[in-house]
């Protein structure tokens, strides 16, 4: 689990990934390649693997986007595909709030293609 305070955003409302120390503290999420991001007053948890071939994504702070260096795919801070190789959005994981704690359900991943309603609902307002 991580608290929603661990996810940060910049002054202009753009997303910033979790502080590396906070992210590494949560070894369960780190071990399976899941990132929790706060963007535009919402929390999202999604896979850090490119849906095309599973390559680990990189954060590009200048463009406020995630990038697949192998296929040139780009993803917004909510996991949506925004360019590059024609691929799907990043799978999102279900989130649950319990007081100040947020739980990521690693057994509930939603595809924007196969489960669009669930994918859209896999976010928490903060």
C-alpha angles and dihedrals in degrees: 000000000000130000117246087241088069090067112077140194133197125252092263092055095256115139125259121190120244116288104270092238092051091046094048089048087067097065094174092062094039092050093057097040100250124149128196114209132183111211129163095348095312136099120222131183117199144157118273091213123099107247091223100064107344098258114161110256125232127220115237106196094186091062096029089232144111117245136199106218092198101052102018092237115155128205131193123234090268092055098256118143108249104172151325121067112019102256139134129271121273115275112257125215125220115258129204128191121218107178107298092344126091120203122204113210103217091188092059109067118160128204118215088219100046100031108021096163093051092043090054091047093050094097137088126217114235 
